Amino acid sequence: MLSRVVSFLFLLMICTSCNYFSSHMNNTFQEIDSIIDFSKVDVSPSFEVCDKLIDDAKTNCFRTNMHHQMAKYLQDVQLTIKEPVNTVVIVVLNINNEGNVTLKKIKYPPFFIEKNITIGKEVNKAINNLPKLAPAIKRGVPVATEYKLPINIVSK
């Protein structure tokens, strides 16, 4: 009887001291989580008219509509520039996880900086008139994204 008890305790000690009964699932999830590319989203932000589209068509629809909406408000902006200009200003927009758009910054060419020319007020007015956006999606979760919008400035 004593040998059975000792054998049972010995077997119990061996089984509980090894990792045979521990789950390896946590390690697998950690490996999957560690290879996420946060610089890209699964689904780009979209306007309501683009919601039914998928993948590249949805992204292209978003870009086209964003450019169209911003151009609608910016095409009639009058800048006081005496020389002819043909340049590009980069507007960096933040689209938060609720689809709200804010101006992050504007990258002006050197000519604009030298002449102290800005278009921030006009860009903010255009942003405030944008229709509601659906946010970008990453792994099923709405996420904030950054969008760079090139604006051509041409004066004669």
N, C-alpha and C positions, 0 to 999 in steps of 0.2 A: 504494500500500500504506500509506503514511504517513497518507494522508487517511482511510483506513478505520479505522486504529487511533485516530486523533484523534476521528473521528466516534463510534466505539464508546465511548471514554472519556467523551466529552461526553454521550452518551445515558445511560451508566451513572451519571454524576454527576447528571443531571437526575432520573432515576428514584429514586435513593437519597436525594435531598435533599427530596423531597416526601412528603406523607402519604398518597399513593394506596394504598400497600401496608400501611399500619397498620390494625389492627382497631379498629372502633368499638364492639365488643361491651362492652368494659370500661365505657365511658361509659353505656351503656344499663343495665348492672347497677348502677352507682352511682346512677343516677336512681331505679331501682326501690327500692333499699335505703334511699334517703333519704326515702321517703314512707311508711314503716311507722309505724302508730299503735301505740305500745307501751302505751297506756293500755287497750287492749282485746285480748282473746285470741280466737283462732279457735274453740277448743273449751274450754268451761268445765271446771273440775275436776268430778269425779263420783265417786259411790259406785258400788260394783259393780252394784247393782240398776239404775243409770241408764246403764250402758255401752252398751246396745243402742239407746238413743234418740239422736236427732240434734237439733242446733240448739236452738231455744227449748224443746222438750220436755225435752231433757237438762238445760238450765239450770234450768228449773222443778223438775225432779226433784231436782237437787242442792239447791236452796234448800229445798224441802219436807223432804227428808231431813235436812238440816243443822239446820233448826229443830226437827224432831221429835226428833232425837238429843240436841240440847242441852236441850230442854225436859224430856226424860225424866229428866235428872239434876238440873236446876235447879228443877223445880216444887215440890219438897219442902224447899227451902232455907229455913231460919228466920232472918229478920233481926230484930234488936232495934230496932224502930221503934215509938215510942209514938203517933205521929199517923197518921191514914189517909194512904196514899200511892198515887198512880196516876201513874207516870212511866215513862220509857224510858231504859235504859242501853244505850249502843252499845259492843259488843265488837268489836274489830278483830283479825281472825285473819290470820296468814300461812300460806299453803299453799305449801311449797317445791316445787322441780322433781322431787322424789321422792314427793310426796303427803303429806308429814308436816305436821301442823298445830301451830302454836305461837301463843300469845297475844302479840300485839304491844302492845296497850294497851286500856284501858277508859275510855270517856268517860262520866263520871258527871255527873248534873245537880247544880246548886248545892246543893240540899238534902242530897244524899249527902256532898258535900265538907264542908259545915258540920257535919254530925253525925258525920263520920269513919266512914262506912259503906262497906264494901268487899265485893266478891263475887269477888275474884281467885282465892282458893283453890278455891272451888266451880267457877268457870269452868275452871280448870286440870284439876280432876278430870273434868269433863265432856269436855274435849278429849282427855284420856288414854284415855277410854272410847269414842272415836269409832272406827268401822270404818275400815279402810285406804281411802284416797282415791287416785284416779288424778289426776295433776297436770293443770293447764291446758296447752293446746297452742297455740303460736304459730308458724306457718309450719313445722309438722311437728316442732317441738322442744318438749319439756316445759319449762315456765317457771314461775317463782314468781308467785303472785298474792296479792292482799289481799282479804279478804272482810269486810264490815261486817255484823254480826249485831245487829239491835235486840232487846233483851230487855225485855218489859213487866214492871214491878214493881208489884204491887198488894197493898196491905195494908189491913185494915179495923180 
